[in-house]
Amino acid sequence: VEAMKLGAFDFIEKPFDDEAIIGAVRAALTKYEASGKDEGRRAEVLAKLATLSQRERQVLDGLVSGHPNKTIAYDLGISPRTVEVYRANVMSKMAATSLSELVRMTIVAGSGADAE
C-alpha cells in the first residue's frame, strides 16, 4: 500500500519473464503519458533519437523488441561484436544507464519497434 502511495503502478512477482516486465512498464508509461506530465521529457527523448544513425536505430529497435545481440546481428547481417558497439553508441547518445531505461525512453517518445 505504501508503494502505491509513493507512485508505484503495479507489482511483479518473482520469478518473472521479460514479457511480464515489459508489459508492466508499458502499462505504467501509458498511464503516465495519459496524465500529460511528460511532454518535455518526450521532446528531449525525440531530440536524442534524431541523433541516431540508421544502423543505430535498427539496433535500438531490436533491443526494444527484446532480442538478444546475436539475434539482432543475424537479422542485420553484422557480427554480434558490431551490435555491441552500436548498442554502446545508442546507450551513450540516449544517455541511458540501463536497457530498461532505454526501453522506457523509447516508449515515452512513442518510438521503437512497435510504434506506428
N, CA, C and O atoms as a Tinker XYZ file with bonds, in Angstrom:
   464  protein
     1  N      0.836000   -1.192000    0.000000    73     2
     2  CA     0.000000    0.000000    0.000000    64     1     3
     3  C      0.879000    1.252000    0.000000    63     2     4     5
     4  O      0.597000    2.219000   -0.708000    81     3
     5  N      1.947000    1.222000    0.805000    73     3     6
     6  CA     2.830000    2.384000    0.863000    64     5     7
     7  C      3.479000    2.664000   -0.491000    63     6     8     9
     8  O      3.629000    3.819000   -0.891000    81     7
     9  N      3.864000    1.592000   -1.192000    73     7    10
    10  CA     4.482000    1.764000   -2.514000    64     9    11
    11  C      3.508000    2.427000   -3.482000    63    10    12    13
    12  O      3.907000    3.281000   -4.273000    81    11
    13  N      2.237000    2.043000   -3.427000    73    11    14
    14  CA     1.236000    2.645000   -4.302000    64    13    15
    15  C      1.063000    4.133000   -3.976000    63    14    16    17
    16  O      0.888000    4.951000   -4.880000    81    15
    17  N      1.112000    4.476000   -2.708000    73    15    18
    18  CA     1.006000    5.877000   -2.321000    64    17    19
    19  C      2.189000    6.689000   -2.832000    63    18    20    21
    20  O      2.067000    7.882000   -3.111000    81    19
    21  N      3.338000    6.022000   -2.952000    73    19    22
    22  CA     4.544000    6.696000   -3.433000    64    21    23
    23  C      4.634000    6.739000   -4.950000    63    22    24    25
    24  O      5.590000    7.288000   -5.497000    81    23
    25  N      3.638000    6.161000   -5.646000    73    23    26
    26  CA     3.601000    6.271000   -7.097000    64    25    27
    27  C      3.782000    4.983000   -7.869000    63    26    28    29
    28  O      3.842000    5.016000   -9.098000    81    27
    29  N      3.871000    3.840000   -7.190000    73    27    30
    30  CA     4.004000    2.569000   -7.909000    64    29    31
    31  C      2.727000    2.304000   -8.701000    63    30    32    33
    32  O      1.623000    2.553000   -8.217000    81    31
    33  N      2.888000    1.800000   -9.919000    73    31    34
    34  CA     1.738000    1.492000  -10.758000    64    33    35
    35  C      1.310000    0.043000  -10.609000    63    34    36    37
    36  O      0.125000   -0.269000  -10.720000    81    35
    37  N      2.268000   -0.845000  -10.359000    73    35    38
    38  CA     1.976000   -2.276000  -10.350000    64    37    39
    39  C      3.090000   -2.997000   -9.612000    63    38    40    41
    40  O      4.133000   -2.416000   -9.312000    81    39
    41  N      2.857000   -4.271000   -9.323000    73    39    42
    42  CA     3.873000   -5.132000   -8.735000    64    41    43
    43  C      4.059000   -6.337000   -9.632000    63    42    44    45
    44  O      3.112000   -6.809000  -10.261000    81    43
    45  N      5.281000   -6.828000   -9.689000    73    43    46
    46  CA     5.587000   -8.030000  -10.463000    64    45    47
    47  C      6.184000   -9.041000   -9.508000    63    46    48    49
    48  O      7.156000   -8.751000   -8.811000    81    47
    49  N      5.599000  -10.232000   -9.475000    73    47    50
    50  CA     6.090000  -11.272000   -8.583000    64    49    51
    51  C      7.233000  -12.033000   -9.218000    63    50    52    53
    52  O      7.238000  -12.283000  -10.424000    81    51
    53  N      8.207000  -12.402000   -8.392000    73    51    54
    54  CA     9.323000  -13.230000   -8.853000    64    53    55
    55  C      8.877000  -14.673000   -8.856000    63    54    56    57
    56  O      8.057000  -15.048000   -8.019000    81    55
    57  N      9.363000  -15.479000   -9.732000    73    55    58
    58  CA    10.171000  -15.132000  -10.899000    64    57    59
    59  C      9.278000  -14.525000  -11.975000    63    58    60    61
    60  O      8.094000  -14.850000  -12.067000    81    59
    61  N      9.845000  -13.656000  -12.773000    73    59    62
    62  CA     9.088000  -13.028000  -13.849000    64    61    63
    63  C      9.864000  -13.159000  -15.142000    63    62    64    65
    64  O     11.090000  -13.269000  -15.141000    81    63
    65  N      9.130000  -13.145000  -16.251000    73    63    66
    66  CA     9.776000  -13.232000  -17.559000    64    65    67
    67  C      9.851000  -11.832000  -18.167000    63    66    68    69
    68  O      9.218000  -10.895000  -17.680000    81    67
    69  N     10.627000  -11.706000  -19.230000    73    67    70
    70  CA    10.839000  -10.406000  -19.877000    64    69    71
    71  C      9.532000   -9.776000  -20.324000    63    70    72    73
    72  O      9.346000   -8.567000  -20.183000    81    71
    73  N      8.622000  -10.583000  -20.864000    73    71    74
    74  CA     7.356000  -10.034000  -21.363000    64    73    75
    75  C      6.526000   -9.431000  -20.234000    63    74    76    77
    76  O      5.845000   -8.424000  -20.429000    81    75
    77  N      6.585000  -10.049000  -19.047000    73    75    78
    78  CA     5.819000   -9.527000  -17.918000    64    77    79
    79  C      6.320000   -8.146000  -17.509000    63    78    80    81
    80  O      5.527000   -7.238000  -17.260000    81    79
    81  N      7.630000   -7.998000  -17.443000    73    79    82
    82  CA     8.171000   -6.702000  -17.026000    64    81    83
    83  C      7.978000   -5.646000  -18.110000    63    82    84    85
    84  O      7.672000   -4.494000  -17.802000    81    83
    85  N      8.153000   -6.027000  -19.374000    73    83    86
    86  CA     7.939000   -5.074000  -20.463000    64    85    87
    87  C      6.475000   -4.644000  -20.497000    63    86    88    89
    88  O      6.177000   -3.467000  -20.701000    81    87
    89  N      5.566000   -5.588000  -20.298000    73    87    90
    90  CA     4.142000   -5.261000  -20.269000    64    89    91
    91  C      3.792000   -4.324000  -19.127000    63    90    92    93
    92  O      3.007000   -3.392000  -19.299000    81    91
    93  N      4.379000   -4.571000  -17.955000    73    91    94
    94  CA     4.117000   -3.714000  -16.801000    64    93    95
    95  C      4.666000   -2.309000  -17.021000    63    94    96    97
    96  O      4.019000   -1.323000  -16.669000    81    95
    97  N      5.864000   -2.220000  -17.605000    73    95    98
    98  CA     6.456000   -0.908000  -17.885000    64    97    99
    99  C      5.607000   -0.159000  -18.905000    63    98   100   101
   100  O      5.349000    1.035000  -18.751000    81    99
   101  N      5.174000   -0.865000  -19.948000    73    99   102
   102  CA     4.332000   -0.207000  -20.962000    64   101   103
   103  C      3.021000    0.291000  -20.359000    63   102   104   105
   104  O      2.572000    1.394000  -20.668000    81   103
   105  N      2.409000   -0.523000  -19.500000    73   103   106
   106  CA     1.151000   -0.114000  -18.870000    64   105   107
   107  C      1.365000    1.114000  -17.992000    63   106   108   109
   108  O      0.559000    2.044000  -18.011000    81   107
   109  N      2.447000    1.116000  -17.228000    73   107   110
   110  CA     2.737000    2.256000  -16.363000    64   109   111
   111  C      3.003000    3.507000  -17.188000    63   110   112   113
   112  O      2.542000    4.595000  -16.845000    81   111
   113  N      3.745000    3.350000  -18.271000    73   111   114
   114  CA     4.046000    4.508000  -19.113000    64   113   115
   115  C      2.811000    5.027000  -19.832000    63   114   116   117
   116  O      2.677000    6.230000  -20.055000    81   115
   117  N      1.914000    4.126000  -20.192000    73   115   118
   118  CA     0.660000    4.551000  -20.815000    64   117   119
   119  C     -0.138000    5.409000  -19.838000    63   118   120   121
   120  O     -0.682000    6.447000  -20.214000    81   119
   121  N     -0.203000    4.969000  -18.583000    73   119   122
   122  CA    -0.898000    5.757000  -17.565000    64   121   123
   123  C     -0.208000    7.103000  -17.360000    63   122   124   125
   124  O     -0.859000    8.142000  -17.254000    81   123
   125  N      1.105000    7.064000  -17.308000    73   123   126
   126  CA     1.876000    8.292000  -17.099000    64   125   127
   127  C      1.712000    9.251000  -18.273000    63   126   128   129
   128  O      1.528000   10.454000  -18.085000    81   127
   129  N      1.781000    8.706000  -19.479000    73   127   130
   130  CA     1.651000    9.531000  -20.676000    64   129   131
   131  C      0.268000   10.184000  -20.727000    63   130   132   133
   132  O      0.134000   11.338000  -21.133000    81   131
   133  N     -0.748000    9.441000  -20.316000    73   131   134
   134  CA    -2.108000    9.974000  -20.317000    64   133   135
   135  C     -2.251000   11.134000  -19.340000    63   134   136   137
   136  O     -3.121000   11.989000  -19.506000    81   135
   137  N     -1.407000   11.162000  -18.338000    73   135   138
   138  CA    -1.505000   12.236000  -17.356000    64   137   139
   139  C     -0.967000   13.566000  -17.884000    63   138   140   141
   140  O     -1.172000   14.610000  -17.265000    81   139
   141  N     -0.275000   13.528000  -19.033000    73   139   142
   142  CA     0.205000   14.753000  -19.651000    64   141   143
   143  C      1.416000   15.374000  -18.983000    63   142   144   145
   144  O      1.727000   16.541000  -19.224000    81   143
   145  N      2.105000   14.611000  -18.147000    73   143   146
   146  CA     3.237000   15.158000  -17.404000    64   145   147
   147  C      4.567000   15.029000  -18.128000    63   146   148   149
   148  O      5.575000   15.553000  -17.655000    81   147
   149  N      4.590000   14.348000  -19.257000    73   147   150
   150  CA     5.886000   14.026000  -19.844000    64   149   151
   151  C      6.157000   14.688000  -21.186000    63   150   152   153
   152  O      7.010000   14.202000  -21.928000    81   151
   153  N      5.482000   15.759000  -21.528000    73   151   154
   154  CA     5.701000   16.379000  -22.838000    64   153   155
   155  C      7.125000   16.903000  -22.995000    63   154   156   157
   156  O      7.723000   16.755000  -24.061000    81   155
   157  N      7.666000   17.507000  -21.960000    73   155   158
   158  CA     9.047000   17.980000  -22.030000    64   157   159
   159  C     10.022000   16.827000  -22.163000    63   158   160   161
   160  O     10.975000   16.895000  -22.939000    81   159
   161  N      9.783000   15.780000  -21.415000    73   159   162
   162  CA    10.636000   14.587000  -21.483000    64   161   163
   163  C     10.528000   13.948000  -22.861000    63   162   164   165
   164  O     11.529000   13.493000  -23.415000    81   163
   165  N      9.334000   13.911000  -23.409000    73   163   166
   166  CA     9.127000   13.320000  -24.737000    64   165   167
   167  C      9.925000   14.082000  -25.791000    63   166   168   169
   168  O     10.566000   13.472000  -26.647000    81   167
   169  N      9.889000   15.393000  -25.734000    73   167   170
   170  CA    10.635000   16.212000  -26.693000    64   169   171
   171  C     12.135000   15.976000  -26.555000    63   170   172   173
   172  O     12.855000   15.920000  -27.552000    81   171
   173  N     12.597000   15.839000  -25.326000    73   171   174
   174  CA    14.016000   15.574000  -25.073000    64   173   175
   175  C     14.437000   14.232000  -25.671000    63   174   176   177
   176  O     15.487000   14.129000  -26.306000    81   175
   177  N     13.616000   13.214000  -25.466000    73   175   178
   178  CA    13.929000   11.883000  -25.999000    64   177   179
   179  C     13.886000   11.899000  -27.525000    63   178   180   181
   180  O     14.741000   11.296000  -28.172000    81   179
   181  N     12.906000   12.576000  -28.100000    73   179   182
   182  CA    12.825000   12.669000  -29.564000    64   181   183
   183  C     14.063000   13.344000  -30.149000    63   182   184   185
   184  O     14.552000   12.945000  -31.206000    81   183
   185  N     14.566000   14.361000  -29.464000    73   183   186
   186  CA    15.781000   15.036000  -29.933000    64   185   187
   187  C     16.970000   14.080000  -29.897000    63   186   188   189
   188  O     17.799000   14.078000  -30.807000    81   187
   189  N     17.052000   13.276000  -28.854000    73   187   190
   190  CA    18.140000   12.296000  -28.761000    64   189   191
   191  C     17.999000   11.219000  -29.831000    63   190   192   193
   192  O     18.992000   10.801000  -30.426000    81   191
   193  N     16.781000   10.771000  -30.077000    73   191   194
   194  CA    16.554000    9.760000  -31.117000    64   193   195
   195  C     16.980000   10.279000  -32.488000    63   194   196   197
   196  O     17.458000    9.514000  -33.325000    81   195
   197  N     16.809000   11.561000  -32.709000    73   195   198
   198  CA    17.170000   12.151000  -34.001000    64   197   199
   199  C     18.675000   12.124000  -34.253000    63   198   200   201
   200  O     19.115000   12.262000  -35.394000    81   199
   201  N     19.466000   11.946000  -33.193000    73   199   202
   202  CA    20.925000   11.907000  -33.360000    64   201   203
   203  C     21.432000   10.523000  -33.762000    63   202   204   205
   204  O     22.601000   10.377000  -34.120000    81   203
   205  N     20.570000    9.509000  -33.707000    73   203   206
   206  CA    20.993000    8.142000  -34.019000    64   205   207
   207  C     21.112000    7.930000  -35.525000    63   206   208   209
   208  O     20.316000    8.448000  -36.309000    81   207
   209  N     22.123000    7.159000  -35.907000    73   207   210
   210  CA    22.254000    6.771000  -37.315000    64   209   211
   211  C     21.189000    5.721000  -37.637000    63   210   212   213
   212  O     20.541000    5.184000  -36.738000    81   211
   213  N     21.022000    5.440000  -38.910000    73   211   214
   214  CA    20.037000    4.435000  -39.316000    64   213   215
   215  C     20.357000    3.084000  -38.682000    63   214   216   217
   216  O     19.455000    2.410000  -38.184000    81   215
   217  N     21.623000    2.679000  -38.693000    73   215   218
   218  CA    22.014000    1.385000  -38.125000    64   217   219
   219  C     21.819000    1.371000  -36.612000    63   218   220   221
   220  O     21.383000    0.364000  -36.055000    81   219
   221  N     22.136000    2.474000  -35.946000    73   219   222
   222  CA    21.901000    2.550000  -34.503000    64   221   223
   223  C     20.413000    2.430000  -34.208000    63   222   224   225
   224  O     20.021000    1.803000  -33.224000    81   223
   225  N     19.593000    3.021000  -35.045000    73   223   226
   226  CA    18.145000    2.932000  -34.863000    64   225   227
   227  C     17.656000    1.496000  -35.056000    63   226   228   229
   228  O     16.767000    1.039000  -34.337000    81   227
   229  N     18.237000    0.784000  -36.030000    73   227   230
   230  CA    17.873000   -0.616000  -36.249000    64   229   231
   231  C     18.245000   -1.465000  -35.034000    63   230   232   233
   232  O     17.473000   -2.329000  -34.617000    81   231
   233  N     19.416000   -1.220000  -34.473000    73   231   234
   234  CA    19.839000   -1.948000  -33.273000    64   233   235
   235  C     18.911000   -1.598000  -32.111000    63   234   236   237
   236  O     18.507000   -2.480000  -31.354000    81   235
   237  N     18.573000   -0.323000  -31.967000    73   235   238
   238  CA    17.647000    0.106000  -30.921000    64   237   239
   239  C     16.312000   -0.615000  -31.055000    63   238   240   241
   240  O     15.767000   -1.098000  -30.061000    81   239
   241  N     15.784000   -0.693000  -32.260000    73   239   242
   242  CA    14.508000   -1.375000  -32.476000    64   241   243
   243  C     14.591000   -2.839000  -32.054000    63   242   244   245
   244  O     13.651000   -3.370000  -31.463000    81   243
   245  N     15.716000   -3.493000  -32.355000    73   243   246
   246  CA    15.907000   -4.877000  -31.928000    64   245   247
   247  C     15.960000   -5.005000  -30.419000    63   246   248   249
   248  O     15.383000   -5.931000  -29.851000    81   247
   249  N     16.646000   -4.085000  -29.770000    73   247   250
   250  CA    16.739000   -4.105000  -28.311000    64   249   251
   251  C     15.375000   -3.892000  -27.667000    63   250   252   253
   252  O     15.003000   -4.597000  -26.729000    81   251
   253  N     14.634000   -2.913000  -28.181000    73   251   254
   254  CA    13.308000   -2.615000  -27.636000    64   253   255
   255  C     12.361000   -3.797000  -27.834000    63   254   256   257
   256  O     11.453000   -4.014000  -27.032000    81   255
   257  N     12.578000   -4.558000  -28.906000    73   255   258
   258  CA    11.758000   -5.745000  -29.160000    64   257   259
   259  C     12.147000   -6.912000  -28.266000    63   258   260   261
   260  O     11.478000   -7.946000  -28.264000    81   259
   261  N     13.231000   -6.749000  -27.503000    73   259   262
   262  CA    13.647000   -7.794000  -26.580000    64   261   263
   263  C     14.584000   -8.824000  -27.169000    63   262   264   265
   264  O     14.817000   -9.866000  -26.555000    81   263
   265  N     15.130000   -8.559000  -28.347000    73   263   266
   266  CA    16.020000   -9.515000  -28.992000    64   265   267
   267  C     17.424000   -9.438000  -28.403000    63   266   268   269
   268  O     17.904000   -8.351000  -28.083000    81   267
   269  N     18.090000  -10.598000  -28.258000    73   267   270
   270  CA    19.489000  -10.583000  -27.814000    64   269   271
   271  C     20.405000  -10.082000  -28.932000    63   270   272   273
   272  O     20.013000  -10.041000  -30.098000    81   271
   273  N     21.618000   -9.706000  -28.562000    73   271   274
   274  CA    22.580000   -9.175000  -29.538000    64   273   275
   275  C     22.792000  -10.115000  -30.713000    63   274   276   277
   276  O     22.879000   -9.668000  -31.856000    81   275
   277  N     22.876000  -11.421000  -30.444000    73   275   278
   278  CA    23.127000  -12.384000  -31.524000    64   277   279
   279  C     21.995000  -12.389000  -32.547000    63   278   280   281
   280  O     22.244000  -12.484000  -33.748000    81   279
   281  N     20.769000  -12.289000  -32.081000    73   279   282
   282  CA    19.620000  -12.262000  -32.989000    64   281   283
   283  C     19.614000  -10.976000  -33.810000    63   282   284   285
   284  O     19.357000  -11.001000  -35.013000    81   283
   285  N     19.898000   -9.861000  -33.159000    73   283   286
   286  CA    19.963000   -8.584000  -33.869000    64   285   287
   287  C     21.054000   -8.652000  -34.929000    63   286   288   289
   288  O     20.858000   -8.205000  -36.059000    81   287
   289  N     22.201000   -9.212000  -34.562000    73   287   290
   290  CA    23.321000   -9.340000  -35.504000    64   289   291
   291  C     22.915000  -10.168000  -36.711000    63   290   292   293
   292  O     23.190000   -9.787000  -37.849000    81   291
   293  N     22.264000  -11.293000  -36.472000    73   291   294
   294  CA    21.829000  -12.159000  -37.566000    64   293   295
   295  C     20.839000  -11.423000  -38.464000    63   294   296   297
   296  O     20.961000  -11.453000  -39.688000    81   295
   297  N     19.859000  -10.762000  -37.851000    73   295   298
   298  CA    18.837000  -10.043000  -38.621000    64   297   299
   299  C     19.432000   -8.932000  -39.487000    63   298   300   301
   300  O     18.946000   -8.672000  -40.587000    81   299
   301  N     20.484000   -8.279000  -38.987000    73   299   302
   302  CA    21.082000   -7.152000  -39.711000    64   301   303
   303  C     22.269000   -7.561000  -40.572000    63   302   304   305
   304  O     22.803000   -6.749000  -41.328000    81   303
   305  N     22.681000   -8.821000  -40.458000    73   303   306
   306  CA    23.808000   -9.297000  -41.256000    64   305   307
   307  C     25.150000   -8.733000  -40.810000    63   306   308   309
   308  O     26.042000   -8.508000  -41.628000    81   307
   309  N     25.285000   -8.505000  -39.505000    73   307   310
   310  CA    26.536000   -7.996000  -38.946000    64   309   311
   311  C     26.961000   -8.903000  -37.794000    63   310   312   313
   312  O     26.207000   -9.788000  -37.390000    81   311
   313  N     28.150000   -8.691000  -37.273000    73   311   314
   314  CA    28.641000   -9.540000  -36.188000    64   313   315
   315  C     28.047000   -9.103000  -34.846000    63   314   316   317
   316  O     27.675000   -7.941000  -34.680000    81   315
   317  N     27.957000  -10.038000  -33.886000    73   315   318
   318  CA    27.479000   -9.667000  -32.550000    64   317   319
   319  C     28.341000   -8.573000  -31.909000    63   318   320   321
   320  O     27.825000   -7.720000  -31.186000    81   319
   321  N     29.635000   -8.596000  -32.170000    73   319   322
   322  CA    30.524000   -7.561000  -31.621000    64   321   323
   323  C     30.155000   -6.185000  -32.190000    63   322   324   325
   324  O     30.191000   -5.185000  -31.472000    81   323
   325  N     29.805000   -6.139000  -33.460000    73   323   326
   326  CA    29.393000   -4.873000  -34.068000    64   325   327
   327  C     28.094000   -4.382000  -33.433000    63   326   328   329
   328  O     27.918000   -3.182000  -33.221000    81   327
   329  N     27.188000   -5.305000  -33.133000    73   327   330
   330  CA    25.948000   -4.929000  -32.439000    64   329   331
   331  C     26.287000   -4.332000  -31.075000    63   330   332   333
   332  O     25.684000   -3.340000  -30.666000    81   331
   333  N     27.248000   -4.929000  -30.371000    73   331   334
   334  CA    27.653000   -4.401000  -29.066000    64   333   335
   335  C     28.165000   -2.966000  -29.186000    63   334   336   337
   336  O     27.878000   -2.128000  -28.331000    81   335
   337  N     28.918000   -2.687000  -30.241000    73   335   338
   338  CA    29.428000   -1.329000  -30.461000    64   337   339
   339  C     28.270000   -0.366000  -30.724000    63   338   340   341
   340  O     28.209000    0.712000  -30.134000    81   339
   341  N     27.352000   -0.759000  -31.611000    73   339   342
   342  CA    26.190000    0.094000  -31.888000    64   341   343
   343  C     25.336000    0.284000  -30.631000    63   342   344   345
   344  O     24.836000    1.377000  -30.368000    81   343
   345  N     25.179000   -0.793000  -29.864000    73   343   346
   346  CA    24.400000   -0.720000  -28.630000    64   345   347
   347  C     25.036000    0.285000  -27.669000    63   346   348   349
   348  O     24.332000    1.096000  -27.067000    81   347
   349  N     26.352000    0.238000  -27.524000    73   347   350
   350  CA    27.052000    1.189000  -26.654000    64   349   351
   351  C     26.865000    2.620000  -27.161000    63   350   352   353
   352  O     26.665000    3.542000  -26.370000    81   351
   353  N     26.931000    2.802000  -28.476000    73   351   354
   354  CA    26.710000    4.131000  -29.055000    64   353   355
   355  C     25.299000    4.633000  -28.756000    63   354   356   357
   356  O     25.107000    5.796000  -28.402000    81   355
   357  N     24.319000    3.748000  -28.900000    73   355   358
   358  CA    22.924000    4.116000  -28.626000    64   357   359
   359  C     22.766000    4.511000  -27.160000    63   358   360   361
   360  O     22.164000    5.539000  -26.850000    81   359
   361  N     23.306000    3.693000  -26.264000    73   359   362
   362  CA    23.194000    3.979000  -24.833000    64   361   363
   363  C     23.831000    5.338000  -24.511000    63   362   364   365
   364  O     23.289000    6.114000  -23.724000    81   363
   365  N     24.973000    5.611000  -25.122000    73   363   366
   366  CA    25.666000    6.874000  -24.886000    64   365   367
   367  C     24.876000    8.058000  -25.438000    63   366   368   369
   368  O     24.652000    9.040000  -24.730000    81   367
   369  N     24.456000    7.970000  -26.691000    73   367   370
   370  CA    23.717000    9.074000  -27.314000    64   369   371
   371  C     22.384000    9.340000  -26.621000    63   370   372   373
   372  O     21.942000   10.485000  -26.533000    81   371
   373  N     21.752000    8.284000  -26.134000    73   371   374
   374  CA    20.461000    8.439000  -25.465000    64   373   375
   375  C     20.625000    8.771000  -23.979000    63   374   376   377
   376  O     19.646000    9.077000  -23.298000    81   375
   377  N     21.863000    8.711000  -23.480000    73   375   378
   378  CA    22.161000    8.951000  -22.063000    64   377   379
   379  C     21.381000    7.998000  -21.165000    63   378   380   381
   380  O     20.882000    8.383000  -20.108000    81   379
   381  N     21.286000    6.751000  -21.609000    73   379   382
   382  CA    20.586000    5.721000  -20.845000    64   381   383
   383  C     21.605000    4.928000  -20.031000    63   382   384   385
   384  O     22.670000    4.572000  -20.536000    81   383
   385  N     21.279000    4.657000  -18.784000    73   383   386
   386  CA    22.191000    3.911000  -17.922000    64   385   387
   387  C     21.875000    2.426000  -17.880000    63   386   388   389
   388  O     22.658000    1.636000  -17.352000    81   387
   389  N     20.730000    2.042000  -18.433000    73   387   390
   390  CA    20.347000    0.628000  -18.449000    64   389   391
   391  C     19.424000    0.367000  -19.638000    63   390   392   393
   392  O     18.853000    1.290000  -20.217000    81   391
   393  N     19.295000   -0.897000  -19.980000    73   391   394
   394  CA    18.399000   -1.266000  -21.072000    64   393   395
   395  C     16.953000   -0.918000  -20.727000    63   394   396   397
   396  O     16.199000   -0.468000  -21.589000    81   395
   397  N     16.568000   -1.126000  -19.475000    73   395   398
   398  CA    15.191000   -0.804000  -19.091000    64   397   399
   399  C     14.917000    0.694000  -19.228000    63   398   400   401
   400  O     13.818000    1.090000  -19.618000    81   399
   401  N     15.902000    1.519000  -18.912000    73   399   402
   402  CA    15.728000    2.963000  -19.095000    64   401   403
   403  C     15.600000    3.306000  -20.577000    63   402   404   405
   404  O     14.804000    4.166000  -20.955000    81   403
   405  N     16.380000    2.635000  -21.406000    73   403   406
   406  CA    16.313000    2.859000  -22.848000    64   405   407
   407  C     14.933000    2.483000  -23.395000    63   406   408   409
   408  O     14.361000    3.214000  -24.202000    81   407
   409  N     14.406000    1.345000  -22.953000    73   407   410
   410  CA    13.068000    0.914000  -23.376000    64   409   411
   411  C     12.032000    1.941000  -22.931000    63   410   412   413
   412  O     11.142000    2.307000  -23.698000    81   411
   413  N     12.151000    2.400000  -21.696000    73   411   414
   414  CA    11.210000    3.393000  -21.174000    64   413   415
   415  C     11.255000    4.673000  -22.007000    63   414   416   417
   416  O     10.217000    5.255000  -22.321000    81   415
   417  N     12.459000    5.100000  -22.358000    73   415   418
   418  CA    12.604000    6.319000  -23.150000    64   417   419
   419  C     11.928000    6.181000  -24.512000    63   418   420   421
   420  O     11.248000    7.103000  -24.962000    81   419
   421  N     12.111000    5.047000  -25.165000    73   419   422
   422  CA    11.517000    4.876000  -26.493000    64   421   423
   423  C      9.999000    4.769000  -26.420000    63   422   424   425
   424  O      9.295000    5.202000  -27.332000    81   423
   425  N      9.503000    4.196000  -25.343000    73   423   426
   426  CA     8.048000    4.116000  -25.186000    64   425   427
   427  C      7.476000    5.510000  -24.939000    63   426   428   429
   428  O      6.452000    5.873000  -25.518000    81   427
   429  N      8.129000    6.287000  -24.087000    73   427   430
   430  CA     7.683000    7.658000  -23.816000    64   429   431
   431  C      7.669000    8.477000  -25.103000    63   430   432   433
   432  O      6.770000    9.288000  -25.325000    81   431
   433  N      8.670000    8.255000  -25.944000    73   431   434
   434  CA     8.762000    9.006000  -27.198000    64   433   435
   435  C      7.784000    8.507000  -28.245000    63   434   436   437
   436  O      7.582000    9.157000  -29.271000    81   435
   437  N      7.172000    7.350000  -27.991000    73   435   438
   438  CA     6.261000    6.793000  -28.985000    64   437   439
   439  C      7.007000    6.233000  -30.166000    63   438   440   441
   440  O      6.502000    6.242000  -31.289000    81   439
   441  N      8.214000    5.742000  -29.922000    73   439   442
   442  CA     9.019000    5.165000  -30.989000    64   441   443
   443  C      9.387000    3.751000  -30.616000    63   442   444   445
   444  O      8.901000    3.204000  -29.626000    81   443
   445  N     10.266000    3.154000  -31.436000    73   443   446
   446  CA    10.699000    1.796000  -31.202000    64   445   447
   447  C     10.051000    0.857000  -32.178000    63   446   448   449
   448  O      9.388000    1.285000  -33.123000    81   447
   449  N     10.238000   -0.407000  -31.955000    73   447   450
   450  CA     9.813000   -1.420000  -32.917000    64   449   451
   451  C      8.302000   -1.480000  -33.087000    63   450   452   453
   452  O      7.810000   -1.816000  -34.164000    81   451
   453  N      7.557000   -1.152000  -32.019000    73   451   454
   454  CA     6.107000   -1.304000  -32.137000    64   453   455
   455  C      5.391000    0.022000  -32.355000    63   454   456   457
   456  O      4.162000    0.060000  -32.313000    81   455
   457  N      6.098000    1.079000  -32.581000    73   455   458
   458  CA     5.452000    2.368000  -32.814000    64   457   459
   459  C      4.898000    2.431000  -34.226000    63   458   460   461
   460  O      5.438000    1.831000  -35.155000    81   459
   461  N      3.806000    3.175000  -34.365000    73   459   462
   462  CA     3.216000    3.320000  -35.703000    64   461   463
   463  C      3.014000    4.772000  -36.021000    63   462   464
   464  O      2.528000    5.106000  -37.102000    81   463
